[in-house]
Amino acid sequence: MTKLRLLALLAVVALVLFPAIAFAAGPAWPCAFHGTVQANGQTVPDDTVITVTVGTDTYTTNPTTVAGVSSYYISITPVEGASYGNTTPVTFKIADAIVGQSTWTDGVNKEVNLSSGTPITPGGCACITIARLGNTTTISNGVLTIDQNQIKGAAGAAGAPGTAGVAGAAGKDANNVLGIIGIALGAIAIIAVVVLMMRKPQAAPPKT
């Protein structure tokens, strides 16, 4: 009889403890987020990728546009083996831009409106409307500034030698030039002799 009572007592204890153990080991509570999605105050394409980071885990979703308003909804259940405590940071991104922030709360549906200052193209990429040179590389409001110091390429190889130029006219024969110089010098010498003879004083007539 004592054994039967012991078995009955163990059965009662098991019935009391097993539900509590099952509840403690049950799935984690999800947390949901919803809100509008805008870029420069405008709607965004429906295939824009919204990345939600909870702790170190990431989840993705896409917006839908109804009556000219883009909105999203995502319900996140922690991945297997993960457990998020309340107030765990939650970050929302489109491309590499942070568009919203919140915190995790078990079993709650939170409203978080997302807004980007850069126009969004399909796929969640930033749309570049103007490109210009500057001292740093940045993108803001659709304007891409490229660091001009980073776009200088390495010096190119030396070019091939150019073709030979047209030959110049033949020079005058050196013998002809020397002959002309000799004639000129002879003429100058003759003129000098004539001038000297004209200047030579004449002898005075003899006295009588």
CNS distance restraints for C-alpha pairs under 8 A (distance, minus, plus):
assign (resid   1 and name CA) (resid   5 and name CA) 6.39 0.50 0.50
assign (resid   2 and name CA) (resid   6 and name CA) 6.24 0.50 0.50
assign (resid   3 and name CA) (resid   7 and name CA) 6.16 0.50 0.50
assign (resid   4 and name CA) (resid   8 and name CA) 6.11 0.50 0.50
assign (resid   5 and name CA) (resid   9 and name CA) 6.10 0.50 0.50
assign (resid   6 and name CA) (resid  10 and name CA) 6.23 0.50 0.50
assign (resid   7 and name CA) (resid  11 and name CA) 6.18 0.50 0.50
assign (resid   8 and name CA) (resid  12 and name CA) 6.33 0.50 0.50
assign (resid   9 and name CA) (resid  13 and name CA) 6.27 0.50 0.50
assign (resid  10 and name CA) (resid  14 and name CA) 6.12 0.50 0.50
assign (resid  11 and name CA) (resid  15 and name CA) 6.23 0.50 0.50
assign (resid  12 and name CA) (resid  16 and name CA) 6.30 0.50 0.50
assign (resid  13 and name CA) (resid  17 and name CA) 6.12 0.50 0.50
assign (resid  14 and name CA) (resid  18 and name CA) 5.74 0.50 0.50
assign (resid  15 and name CA) (resid  19 and name CA) 7.14 0.50 0.50
assign (resid  16 and name CA) (resid  20 and name CA) 7.30 0.50 0.50
assign (resid  17 and name CA) (resid  21 and name CA) 6.22 0.50 0.50
assign (resid  18 and name CA) (resid  22 and name CA) 6.02 0.50 0.50
assign (resid  19 and name CA) (resid  23 and name CA) 6.02 0.50 0.50
assign (resid  20 and name CA) (resid  24 and name CA) 6.17 0.50 0.50
assign (resid  21 and name CA) (resid  25 and name CA) 6.22 0.50 0.50
assign (resid  22 and name CA) (resid  26 and name CA) 6.00 0.50 0.50
assign (resid  28 and name CA) (resid  77 and name CA) 6.96 0.50 0.50
assign (resid  28 and name CA) (resid  78 and name CA) 6.69 0.50 0.50
assign (resid  28 and name CA) (resid  83 and name CA) 7.08 0.50 0.50
assign (resid  29 and name CA) (resid  77 and name CA) 6.67 0.50 0.50
assign (resid  29 and name CA) (resid  78 and name CA) 7.92 0.50 0.50
assign (resid  29 and name CA) (resid 106 and name CA) 5.32 0.50 0.50
assign (resid  29 and name CA) (resid 107 and name CA) 5.41 0.50 0.50
assign (resid  30 and name CA) (resid  75 and name CA) 6.57 0.50 0.50
assign (resid  30 and name CA) (resid  76 and name CA) 5.34 0.50 0.50
assign (resid  30 and name CA) (resid  77 and name CA) 4.32 0.50 0.50
assign (resid  30 and name CA) (resid  78 and name CA) 6.83 0.50 0.50
assign (resid  30 and name CA) (resid 106 and name CA) 5.91 0.50 0.50
assign (resid  30 and name CA) (resid 107 and name CA) 5.38 0.50 0.50
assign (resid  30 and name CA) (resid 108 and name CA) 7.63 0.50 0.50
assign (resid  31 and name CA) (resid  75 and name CA) 5.81 0.50 0.50
assign (resid  31 and name CA) (resid  76 and name CA) 5.40 0.50 0.50
assign (resid  31 and name CA) (resid  77 and name CA) 6.71 0.50 0.50
assign (resid  31 and name CA) (resid 104 and name CA) 6.69 0.50 0.50
assign (resid  31 and name CA) (resid 105 and name CA) 6.15 0.50 0.50
assign (resid  31 and name CA) (resid 106 and name CA) 5.43 0.50 0.50
assign (resid  31 and name CA) (resid 107 and name CA) 5.15 0.50 0.50
assign (resid  31 and name CA) (resid 108 and name CA) 5.28 0.50 0.50
assign (resid  31 and name CA) (resid 109 and name CA) 6.06 0.50 0.50
assign (resid  31 and name CA) (resid 110 and name CA) 7.88 0.50 0.50
assign (resid  32 and name CA) (resid  73 and name CA) 7.35 0.50 0.50
assign (resid  32 and name CA) (resid  74 and name CA) 5.58 0.50 0.50
assign (resid  32 and name CA) (resid  75 and name CA) 3.97 0.50 0.50
assign (resid  32 and name CA) (resid  76 and name CA) 5.87 0.50 0.50
assign (resid  32 and name CA) (resid 107 and name CA) 7.61 0.50 0.50
assign (resid  32 and name CA) (resid 108 and name CA) 6.20 0.50 0.50
assign (resid  32 and name CA) (resid 109 and name CA) 4.37 0.50 0.50
assign (resid  32 and name CA) (resid 110 and name CA) 6.12 0.50 0.50
assign (resid  33 and name CA) (resid  73 and name CA) 5.80 0.50 0.50
assign (resid  33 and name CA) (resid  74 and name CA) 5.44 0.50 0.50
assign (resid  33 and name CA) (resid  75 and name CA) 6.38 0.50 0.50
assign (resid  33 and name CA) (resid 109 and name CA) 5.44 0.50 0.50
assign (resid  33 and name CA) (resid 110 and name CA) 4.74 0.50 0.50
assign (resid  33 and name CA) (resid 111 and name CA) 5.71 0.50 0.50
assign (resid  33 and name CA) (resid 112 and name CA) 6.49 0.50 0.50
assign (resid  34 and name CA) (resid  71 and name CA) 7.35 0.50 0.50
assign (resid  34 and name CA) (resid  72 and name CA) 5.49 0.50 0.50
assign (resid  34 and name CA) (resid  73 and name CA) 4.33 0.50 0.50
assign (resid  34 and name CA) (resid  74 and name CA) 6.47 0.50 0.50
assign (resid  34 and name CA) (resid 109 and name CA) 7.34 0.50 0.50
assign (resid  34 and name CA) (resid 110 and name CA) 6.31 0.50 0.50
assign (resid  34 and name CA) (resid 111 and name CA) 4.94 0.50 0.50
assign (resid  34 and name CA) (resid 112 and name CA) 5.92 0.50 0.50
assign (resid  34 and name CA) (resid 113 and name CA) 7.32 0.50 0.50
assign (resid  35 and name CA) (resid  71 and name CA) 5.55 0.50 0.50
assign (resid  35 and name CA) (resid  72 and name CA) 5.79 0.50 0.50
assign (resid  35 and name CA) (resid  73 and name CA) 6.95 0.50 0.50
assign (resid  35 and name CA) (resid 111 and name CA) 5.31 0.50 0.50
assign (resid  35 and name CA) (resid 112 and name CA) 5.14 0.50 0.50
assign (resid  35 and name CA) (resid 113 and name CA) 4.47 0.50 0.50
assign (resid  35 and name CA) (resid 114 and name CA) 6.94 0.50 0.50
assign (resid  36 and name CA) (resid  69 and name CA) 7.27 0.50 0.50
assign (resid  36 and name CA) (resid  70 and name CA) 5.70 0.50 0.50
assign (resid  36 and name CA) (resid  71 and name CA) 4.07 0.50 0.50
assign (resid  36 and name CA) (resid  72 and name CA) 6.36 0.50 0.50
assign (resid  36 and name CA) (resid 112 and name CA) 7.62 0.50 0.50
assign (resid  36 and name CA) (resid 113 and name CA) 4.84 0.50 0.50
assign (resid  36 and name CA) (resid 114 and name CA) 5.98 0.50 0.50
assign (resid  37 and name CA) (resid  43 and name CA) 6.80 0.50 0.50
assign (resid  37 and name CA) (resid  44 and name CA) 6.92 0.50 0.50
assign (resid  37 and name CA) (resid  63 and name CA) 7.21 0.50 0.50
assign (resid  37 and name CA) (resid  69 and name CA) 7.97 0.50 0.50
assign (resid  37 and name CA) (resid  70 and name CA) 5.29 0.50 0.50
assign (resid  37 and name CA) (resid  71 and name CA) 5.30 0.50 0.50
assign (resid  37 and name CA) (resid  72 and name CA) 7.06 0.50 0.50
assign (resid  37 and name CA) (resid 113 and name CA) 6.26 0.50 0.50
assign (resid  37 and name CA) (resid 114 and name CA) 4.77 0.50 0.50
assign (resid  37 and name CA) (resid 115 and name CA) 5.82 0.50 0.50
assign (resid  38 and name CA) (resid  42 and name CA) 5.28 0.50 0.50
assign (resid  38 and name CA) (resid  43 and name CA) 5.17 0.50 0.50
assign (resid  38 and name CA) (resid  44 and name CA) 6.12 0.50 0.50
assign (resid  38 and name CA) (resid  70 and name CA) 6.89 0.50 0.50
assign (resid  38 and name CA) (resid 114 and name CA) 6.37 0.50 0.50
assign (resid  38 and name CA) (resid 115 and name CA) 4.82 0.50 0.50
assign (resid  38 and name CA) (resid 116 and name CA) 6.21 0.50 0.50
assign (resid  39 and name CA) (resid  43 and name CA) 6.46 0.50 0.50
assign (resid  39 and name CA) (resid  44 and name CA) 6.46 0.50 0.50
assign (resid  39 and name CA) (resid 115 and name CA) 5.75 0.50 0.50
assign (resid  39 and name CA) (resid 116 and name CA) 4.53 0.50 0.50
assign (resid  39 and name CA) (resid 117 and name CA) 5.61 0.50 0.50
assign (resid  39 and name CA) (resid 118 and name CA) 5.84 0.50 0.50
assign (resid  39 and name CA) (resid 119 and name CA) 5.20 0.50 0.50
assign (resid  39 and name CA) (resid 120 and name CA) 6.26 0.50 0.50
assign (resid  40 and name CA) (resid 115 and name CA) 7.58 0.50 0.50
assign (resid  40 and name CA) (resid 116 and name CA) 6.25 0.50 0.50
assign (resid  40 and name CA) (resid 117 and name CA) 4.90 0.50 0.50
assign (resid  40 and name CA) (resid 118 and name CA) 6.10 0.50 0.50
assign (resid  40 and name CA) (resid 119 and name CA) 6.12 0.50 0.50
assign (resid  41 and name CA) (resid 115 and name CA) 7.72 0.50 0.50
assign (resid  43 and name CA) (resid  65 and name CA) 7.42 0.50 0.50
assign (resid  43 and name CA) (resid  68 and name CA) 6.92 0.50 0.50
assign (resid  43 and name CA) (resid  69 and name CA) 6.12 0.50 0.50
assign (resid  43 and name CA) (resid  70 and name CA) 5.33 0.50 0.50
assign (resid  44 and name CA) (resid  48 and name CA) 6.90 0.50 0.50
assign (resid  44 and name CA) (resid  63 and name CA) 7.87 0.50 0.50
assign (resid  44 and name CA) (resid  65 and name CA) 7.90 0.50 0.50
assign (resid  44 and name CA) (resid  70 and name CA) 6.35 0.50 0.50
assign (resid  44 and name CA) (resid 120 and name CA) 6.11 0.50 0.50
assign (resid  44 and name CA) (resid 121 and name CA) 7.34 0.50 0.50
assign (resid  44 and name CA) (resid 122 and name CA) 7.99 0.50 0.50
assign (resid  45 and name CA) (resid  63 and name CA) 7.67 0.50 0.50
assign (resid  45 and name CA) (resid  64 and name CA) 7.98 0.50 0.50
assign (resid  45 and name CA) (resid  65 and name CA) 7.85 0.50 0.50
assign (resid  45 and name CA) (resid 120 and name CA) 7.39 0.50 0.50
assign (resid  45 and name CA) (resid 121 and name CA) 6.59 0.50 0.50
assign (resid  45 and name CA) (resid 122 and name CA) 5.49 0.50 0.50
assign (resid  45 and name CA) (resid 123 and name CA) 7.94 0.50 0.50
assign (resid  46 and name CA) (resid  62 and name CA) 6.30 0.50 0.50
assign (resid  46 and name CA) (resid  63 and name CA) 5.22 0.50 0.50
assign (resid  46 and name CA) (resid  64 and name CA) 5.16 0.50 0.50
assign (resid  46 and name CA) (resid  65 and name CA) 6.53 0.50 0.50
assign (resid  46 and name CA) (resid  70 and name CA) 7.77 0.50 0.50
assign (resid  46 and name CA) (resid 122 and name CA) 7.49 0.50 0.50
assign (resid  47 and name CA) (resid  62 and name CA) 5.88 0.50 0.50
assign (resid  47 and name CA) (resid  63 and name CA) 7.05 0.50 0.50
assign (resid  47 and name CA) (resid 122 and name CA) 5.69 0.50 0.50
assign (resid  47 and name CA) (resid 123 and name CA) 5.57 0.50 0.50
assign (resid  47 and name CA) (resid 124 and name CA) 7.45 0.50 0.50
assign (resid  48 and name CA) (resid  62 and name CA) 5.79 0.50 0.50
assign (resid  48 and name CA) (resid  63 and name CA) 6.77 0.50 0.50
assign (resid  48 and name CA) (resid  94 and name CA) 7.53 0.50 0.50
assign (resid  48 and name CA) (resid 120 and name CA) 7.55 0.50 0.50
assign (resid  48 and name CA) (resid 121 and name CA) 7.30 0.50 0.50
assign (resid  48 and name CA) (resid 122 and name CA) 5.45 0.50 0.50
assign (resid  48 and name CA) (resid 123 and name CA) 4.60 0.50 0.50
assign (resid  48 and name CA) (resid 124 and name CA) 4.34 0.50 0.50
assign (resid  48 and name CA) (resid 125 and name CA) 7.98 0.50 0.50
assign (resid  49 and name CA) (resid  60 and name CA) 6.66 0.50 0.50
assign (resid  49 and name CA) (resid  61 and name CA) 6.16 0.50 0.50
assign (resid  49 and name CA) (resid  62 and name CA) 5.36 0.50 0.50
assign (resid  49 and name CA) (resid  63 and name CA) 7.91 0.50 0.50
assign (resid  49 and name CA) (resid  94 and name CA) 6.26 0.50 0.50
assign (resid  49 and name CA) (resid  95 and name CA) 7.44 0.50 0.50
assign (resid  49 and name CA) (resid 123 and name CA) 5.83 0.50 0.50
assign (resid  49 and name CA) (resid 124 and name CA) 5.21 0.50 0.50
assign (resid  50 and name CA) (resid  60 and name CA) 5.51 0.50 0.50
assign (resid  50 and name CA) (resid  61 and name CA) 5.32 0.50 0.50
assign (resid  50 and name CA) (resid  62 and name CA) 5.87 0.50 0.50
assign (resid  50 and name CA) (resid  63 and name CA) 7.75 0.50 0.50
assign (resid  50 and name CA) (resid  92 and name CA) 6.77 0.50 0.50
assign (resid  50 and name CA) (resid  93 and name CA) 5.82 0.50 0.50
assign (resid  50 and name CA) (resid  94 and name CA) 5.17 0.50 0.50
assign (resid  50 and name CA) (resid  95 and name CA) 7.81 0.50 0.50
assign (resid  50 and name CA) (resid 124 and name CA) 7.53 0.50 0.50
assign (resid  51 and name CA) (resid  58 and name CA) 6.66 0.50 0.50
assign (resid  51 and name CA) (resid  59 and name CA) 5.82 0.50 0.50
assign (resid  51 and name CA) (resid  60 and name CA) 4.55 0.50 0.50
assign (resid  51 and name CA) (resid  61 and name CA) 6.76 0.50 0.50
assign (resid  51 and name CA) (resid  92 and name CA) 5.70 0.50 0.50
assign (resid  51 and name CA) (resid  93 and name CA) 5.10 0.50 0.50
assign (resid  51 and name CA) (resid  94 and name CA) 6.39 0.50 0.50
assign (resid  52 and name CA) (resid  58 and name CA) 5.55 0.50 0.50
assign (resid  52 and name CA) (resid  59 and name CA) 5.05 0.50 0.50
assign (resid  52 and name CA) (resid  60 and name CA) 5.86 0.50 0.50
assign (resid  52 and name CA) (resid  61 and name CA) 7.98 0.50 0.50
assign (resid  52 and name CA) (resid  90 and name CA) 6.84 0.50 0.50
assign (resid  52 and name CA) (resid  91 and name CA) 5.69 0.50 0.50
assign (resid  52 and name CA) (resid  92 and name CA) 4.67 0.50 0.50
assign (resid  52 and name CA) (resid  93 and name CA) 6.54 0.50 0.50
assign (resid  53 and name CA) (resid  57 and name CA) 5.62 0.50 0.50
assign (resid  53 and name CA) (resid  58 and name CA) 4.31 0.50 0.50
assign (resid  53 and name CA) (resid  59 and name CA) 6.33 0.50 0.50
assign (resid  53 and name CA) (resid  90 and name CA) 5.57 0.50 0.50
assign (resid  53 and name CA) (resid  91 and name CA) 5.13 0.50 0.50
assign (resid  53 and name CA) (resid  92 and name CA) 6.51 0.50 0.50
assign (resid  54 and name CA) (resid  58 and name CA) 6.23 0.50 0.50
assign (resid  54 and name CA) (resid  84 and name CA) 7.89 0.50 0.50
assign (resid  54 and name CA) (resid  88 and name CA) 6.95 0.50 0.50
assign (resid  54 and name CA) (resid  89 and name CA) 6.16 0.50 0.50
assign (resid  54 and name CA) (resid  90 and name CA) 4.69 0.50 0.50
assign (resid  54 and name CA) (resid  91 and name CA) 6.75 0.50 0.50
assign (resid  54 and name CA) (resid 104 and name CA) 7.61 0.50 0.50
assign (resid  55 and name CA) (resid  84 and name CA) 7.55 0.50 0.50
assign (resid  55 and name CA) (resid  88 and name CA) 6.35 0.50 0.50
assign (resid  55 and name CA) (resid  89 and name CA) 6.16 0.50 0.50
assign (resid  55 and name CA) (resid  90 and name CA) 6.83 0.50 0.50
assign (resid  59 and name CA) (resid  76 and name CA) 7.75 0.50 0.50
assign (resid  61 and name CA) (resid  72 and name CA) 7.55 0.50 0.50
assign (resid  61 and name CA) (resid  73 and name CA) 7.69 0.50 0.50
assign (resid  61 and name CA) (resid  74 and name CA) 6.59 0.50 0.50
assign (resid  62 and name CA) (resid  72 and name CA) 6.49 0.50 0.50
assign (resid  63 and name CA) (resid  70 and name CA) 6.08 0.50 0.50
assign (resid  63 and name CA) (resid  71 and name CA) 5.21 0.50 0.50
assign (resid  63 and name CA) (resid  72 and name CA) 4.41 0.50 0.50
assign (resid  63 and name CA) (resid  73 and name CA) 7.54 0.50 0.50
assign (resid  64 and name CA) (resid  70 and name CA) 5.44 0.50 0.50
assign (resid  64 and name CA) (resid  71 and name CA) 5.55 0.50 0.50
assign (resid  64 and name CA) (resid  72 and name CA) 6.27 0.50 0.50
assign (resid  65 and name CA) (resid  69 and name CA) 5.22 0.50 0.50
assign (resid  65 and name CA) (resid  70 and name CA) 4.14 0.50 0.50
assign (resid  65 and name CA) (resid  71 and name CA) 6.33 0.50 0.50
assign (resid  66 and name CA) (resid  70 and name CA) 6.54 0.50 0.50
assign (resid  78 and name CA) (resid  82 and name CA) 5.59 0.50 0.50
assign (resid  78 and name CA) (resid  83 and name CA) 6.29 0.50 0.50
assign (resid  78 and name CA) (resid  84 and name CA) 7.21 0.50 0.50
assign (resid  84 and name CA) (resid  88 and name CA) 6.26 0.50 0.50
assign (resid  84 and name CA) (resid 104 and name CA) 7.15 0.50 0.50
assign (resid  85 and name CA) (resid 104 and name CA) 7.11 0.50 0.50
assign (resid  85 and name CA) (resid 105 and name CA) 7.50 0.50 0.50
assign (resid  85 and name CA) (resid 106 and name CA) 7.94 0.50 0.50
assign (resid  86 and name CA) (resid 103 and name CA) 7.24 0.50 0.50
assign (resid  86 and name CA) (resid 104 and name CA) 5.25 0.50 0.50
assign (resid  86 and name CA) (resid 105 and name CA) 4.79 0.50 0.50
assign (resid  86 and name CA) (resid 106 and name CA) 6.62 0.50 0.50
assign (resid  87 and name CA) (resid 103 and name CA) 4.81 0.50 0.50
assign (resid  87 and name CA) (resid 104 and name CA) 5.15 0.50 0.50
assign (resid  87 and name CA) (resid 105 and name CA) 6.47 0.50 0.50
assign (resid  88 and name CA) (resid 103 and name CA) 5.32 0.50 0.50
assign (resid  88 and name CA) (resid 104 and name CA) 5.08 0.50 0.50
assign (resid  88 and name CA) (resid 105 and name CA) 7.93 0.50 0.50
assign (resid  89 and name CA) (resid 101 and name CA) 7.51 0.50 0.50
assign (resid  89 and name CA) (resid 102 and name CA) 6.18 0.50 0.50
assign (resid  89 and name CA) (resid 103 and name CA) 4.58 0.50 0.50
assign (resid  89 and name CA) (resid 104 and name CA) 6.42 0.50 0.50
assign (resid  90 and name CA) (resid 101 and name CA) 5.73 0.50 0.50
assign (resid  90 and name CA) (resid 102 and name CA) 5.00 0.50 0.50
assign (resid  90 and name CA) (resid 103 and name CA) 5.02 0.50 0.50
assign (resid  90 and name CA) (resid 104 and name CA) 6.41 0.50 0.50
assign (resid  91 and name CA) (resid  98 and name CA) 7.10 0.50 0.50
assign (resid  91 and name CA) (resid 100 and name CA) 6.15 0.50 0.50
assign (resid  91 and name CA) (resid 101 and name CA) 4.62 0.50 0.50
assign (resid  91 and name CA) (resid 102 and name CA) 6.48 0.50 0.50
assign (resid  92 and name CA) (resid  98 and name CA) 5.86 0.50 0.50
assign (resid  92 and name CA) (resid  99 and name CA) 5.67 0.50 0.50
assign (resid  92 and name CA) (resid 100 and name CA) 4.92 0.50 0.50
assign (resid  92 and name CA) (resid 101 and name CA) 5.94 0.50 0.50
assign (resid  92 and name CA) (resid 114 and name CA) 7.69 0.50 0.50
assign (resid  93 and name CA) (resid  97 and name CA) 5.41 0.50 0.50
assign (resid  93 and name CA) (resid  98 and name CA) 4.44 0.50 0.50
assign (resid  93 and name CA) (resid  99 and name CA) 5.35 0.50 0.50
assign (resid  93 and name CA) (resid 100 and name CA) 7.01 0.50 0.50
assign (resid  94 and name CA) (resid  98 and name CA) 6.65 0.50 0.50
assign (resid  94 and name CA) (resid  99 and name CA) 6.66 0.50 0.50
assign (resid  94 and name CA) (resid 116 and name CA) 7.98 0.50 0.50
assign (resid  94 and name CA) (resid 124 and name CA) 5.70 0.50 0.50
assign (resid  94 and name CA) (resid 125 and name CA) 7.65 0.50 0.50
assign (resid  95 and name CA) (resid 124 and name CA) 5.39 0.50 0.50
assign (resid  95 and name CA) (resid 125 and name CA) 5.65 0.50 0.50
assign (resid  95 and name CA) (resid 126 and name CA) 7.18 0.50 0.50
assign (resid  97 and name CA) (resid 116 and name CA) 7.44 0.50 0.50
assign (resid  98 and name CA) (resid 116 and name CA) 7.84 0.50 0.50
assign (resid  99 and name CA) (resid 114 and name CA) 5.18 0.50 0.50
assign (resid  99 and name CA) (resid 115 and name CA) 5.20 0.50 0.50
assign (resid  99 and name CA) (resid 116 and name CA) 5.52 0.50 0.50
assign (resid 100 and name CA) (resid 112 and name CA) 6.89 0.50 0.50
assign (resid 100 and name CA) (resid 113 and name CA) 6.96 0.50 0.50
assign (resid 100 and name CA) (resid 114 and name CA) 5.21 0.50 0.50
assign (resid 100 and name CA) (resid 115 and name CA) 7.02 0.50 0.50
assign (resid 101 and name CA) (resid 112 and name CA) 7.53 0.50 0.50
assign (resid 102 and name CA) (resid 112 and name CA) 7.21 0.50 0.50
assign (resid 117 and name CA) (resid 140 and name CA) 7.80 0.50 0.50
assign (resid 117 and name CA) (resid 141 and name CA) 5.89 0.50 0.50
assign (resid 118 and name CA) (resid 126 and name CA) 6.40 0.50 0.50
assign (resid 118 and name CA) (resid 127 and name CA) 7.19 0.50 0.50
assign (resid 118 and name CA) (resid 140 and name CA) 6.60 0.50 0.50
assign (resid 118 and name CA) (resid 141 and name CA) 4.50 0.50 0.50
assign (resid 118 and name CA) (resid 142 and name CA) 5.76 0.50 0.50
assign (resid 119 and name CA) (resid 126 and name CA) 6.22 0.50 0.50
assign (resid 119 and name CA) (resid 127 and name CA) 5.61 0.50 0.50
assign (resid 119 and name CA) (resid 141 and name CA) 6.98 0.50 0.50
assign (resid 119 and name CA) (resid 142 and name CA) 6.53 0.50 0.50
assign (resid 120 and name CA) (resid 124 and name CA) 5.76 0.50 0.50
assign (resid 120 and name CA) (resid 125 and name CA) 5.87 0.50 0.50
assign (resid 120 and name CA) (resid 126 and name CA) 5.30 0.50 0.50
assign (resid 120 and name CA) (resid 127 and name CA) 5.87 0.50 0.50
assign (resid 121 and name CA) (resid 125 and name CA) 5.47 0.50 0.50
assign (resid 121 and name CA) (resid 126 and name CA) 6.36 0.50 0.50
assign (resid 121 and name CA) (resid 127 and name CA) 5.89 0.50 0.50
assign (resid 126 and name CA) (resid 142 and name CA) 7.02 0.50 0.50
assign (resid 127 and name CA) (resid 142 and name CA) 5.59 0.50 0.50
assign (resid 128 and name CA) (resid 139 and name CA) 7.95 0.50 0.50
assign (resid 128 and name CA) (resid 142 and name CA) 4.46 0.50 0.50
assign (resid 128 and name CA) (resid 143 and name CA) 5.85 0.50 0.50
assign (resid 128 and name CA) (resid 144 and name CA) 6.28 0.50 0.50
assign (resid 129 and name CA) (resid 142 and name CA) 5.20 0.50 0.50
assign (resid 129 and name CA) (resid 143 and name CA) 6.00 0.50 0.50
assign (resid 129 and name CA) (resid 144 and name CA) 7.80 0.50 0.50
assign (resid 130 and name CA) (resid 142 and name CA) 6.57 0.50 0.50
assign (resid 130 and name CA) (resid 143 and name CA) 4.79 0.50 0.50
assign (resid 130 and name CA) (resid 144 and name CA) 6.06 0.50 0.50
assign (resid 131 and name CA) (resid 143 and name CA) 5.92 0.50 0.50
assign (resid 131 and name CA) (resid 144 and name CA) 4.65 0.50 0.50
assign (resid 131 and name CA) (resid 145 and name CA) 5.88 0.50 0.50
assign (resid 131 and name CA) (resid 146 and name CA) 7.38 0.50 0.50
assign (resid 132 and name CA) (resid 143 and name CA) 7.77 0.50 0.50
assign (resid 132 and name CA) (resid 144 and name CA) 6.36 0.50 0.50
assign (resid 132 and name CA) (resid 145 and name CA) 5.02 0.50 0.50
assign (resid 132 and name CA) (resid 146 and name CA) 6.19 0.50 0.50
assign (resid 133 and name CA) (resid 145 and name CA) 5.54 0.50 0.50
assign (resid 133 and name CA) (resid 146 and name CA) 4.89 0.50 0.50
assign (resid 133 and name CA) (resid 147 and name CA) 6.09 0.50 0.50
assign (resid 133 and name CA) (resid 148 and name CA) 5.59 0.50 0.50
assign (resid 134 and name CA) (resid 145 and name CA) 5.82 0.50 0.50
assign (resid 134 and name CA) (resid 146 and name CA) 5.66 0.50 0.50
assign (resid 134 and name CA) (resid 147 and name CA) 5.08 0.50 0.50
assign (resid 134 and name CA) (resid 148 and name CA) 5.79 0.50 0.50
assign (resid 135 and name CA) (resid 146 and name CA) 7.30 0.50 0.50
assign (resid 135 and name CA) (resid 147 and name CA) 4.70 0.50 0.50
assign (resid 135 and name CA) (resid 148 and name CA) 6.14 0.50 0.50
assign (resid 135 and name CA) (resid 149 and name CA) 6.99 0.50 0.50
assign (resid 136 and name CA) (resid 145 and name CA) 6.81 0.50 0.50
assign (resid 136 and name CA) (resid 146 and name CA) 6.12 0.50 0.50
assign (resid 136 and name CA) (resid 147 and name CA) 4.29 0.50 0.50
assign (resid 136 and name CA) (resid 148 and name CA) 7.65 0.50 0.50
assign (resid 137 and name CA) (resid 144 and name CA) 7.37 0.50 0.50
assign (resid 137 and name CA) (resid 145 and name CA) 5.15 0.50 0.50
assign (resid 137 and name CA) (resid 146 and name CA) 4.37 0.50 0.50
assign (resid 137 and name CA) (resid 147 and name CA) 4.81 0.50 0.50
assign (resid 138 and name CA) (resid 144 and name CA) 5.92 0.50 0.50
assign (resid 138 and name CA) (resid 145 and name CA) 5.16 0.50 0.50
assign (resid 138 and name CA) (resid 146 and name CA) 6.78 0.50 0.50
assign (resid 139 and name CA) (resid 143 and name CA) 5.46 0.50 0.50
assign (resid 139 and name CA) (resid 144 and name CA) 4.43 0.50 0.50
assign (resid 139 and name CA) (resid 145 and name CA) 6.18 0.50 0.50
assign (resid 140 and name CA) (resid 144 and name CA) 6.73 0.50 0.50
assign (resid 147 and name CA) (resid 151 and name CA) 7.17 0.50 0.50
assign (resid 148 and name CA) (resid 152 and name CA) 7.35 0.50 0.50
assign (resid 172 and name CA) (resid 176 and name CA) 7.44 0.50 0.50
assign (resid 172 and name CA) (resid 177 and name CA) 7.40 0.50 0.50
assign (resid 173 and name CA) (resid 177 and name CA) 6.65 0.50 0.50
assign (resid 174 and name CA) (resid 178 and name CA) 6.28 0.50 0.50
assign (resid 175 and name CA) (resid 179 and name CA) 6.16 0.50 0.50
assign (resid 176 and name CA) (resid 180 and name CA) 6.29 0.50 0.50
assign (resid 177 and name CA) (resid 181 and name CA) 6.29 0.50 0.50
assign (resid 178 and name CA) (resid 182 and name CA) 6.16 0.50 0.50
assign (resid 179 and name CA) (resid 183 and name CA) 6.27 0.50 0.50
assign (resid 180 and name CA) (resid 184 and name CA) 6.21 0.50 0.50
assign (resid 181 and name CA) (resid 185 and name CA) 6.24 0.50 0.50
assign (resid 182 and name CA) (resid 186 and name CA) 6.15 0.50 0.50
assign (resid 183 and name CA) (resid 187 and name CA) 6.18 0.50 0.50
assign (resid 184 and name CA) (resid 188 and name CA) 6.29 0.50 0.50
assign (resid 185 and name CA) (resid 189 and name CA) 6.24 0.50 0.50
assign (resid 186 and name CA) (resid 190 and name CA) 6.28 0.50 0.50
assign (resid 187 and name CA) (resid 191 and name CA) 6.26 0.50 0.50
assign (resid 188 and name CA) (resid 192 and name CA) 6.24 0.50 0.50
assign (resid 189 and name CA) (resid 193 and name CA) 6.34 0.50 0.50
assign (resid 190 and name CA) (resid 194 and name CA) 6.27 0.50 0.50
assign (resid 191 and name CA) (resid 195 and name CA) 6.24 0.50 0.50
assign (resid 192 and name CA) (resid 196 and name CA) 6.27 0.50 0.50
assign (resid 193 and name CA) (resid 197 and name CA) 6.23 0.50 0.50
assign (resid 194 and name CA) (resid 198 and name CA) 6.26 0.50 0.50
assign (resid 195 and name CA) (resid 199 and name CA) 6.39 0.50 0.50
assign (resid 196 and name CA) (resid 200 and name CA) 6.30 0.50 0.50
